[in-house]
């Protein structure tokens, strides 16, 4: 309850709590082969598009939007769309930047 906010009838999770689930979703969704080290470089264009009632089931979809060569590897721009079961629209859309070194 401390990470959320209340309406007269429901408690909602804070957007940053939802965003903090991204590493878990990444870890279970895909693996990047032939990489010595991958570093979370930050986020671009984060949007919290709908509330998340406490107890909701969430899932994430990922799309590779950018691949840029950098010294020693590549920087990936991966769009993450976090969805709530039963909701018409996503609850969060963010572009995660990951630097991969070979």
JOKAMO-V264486 format. One line per field, one symbol per residue. ss: DSSP state (H for helix, E for strand, - for the rest). Layout:
BEGIN
ss->???
END
This chain:
BEGIN
ss->---EEE----EEE-HHHHH--HHHHHHHH-------EEEEEEEEEEEE---EE----EEEEEEEEEEEEE--EEEEEEEEEEEE-------EEEEEEEEEE-
END
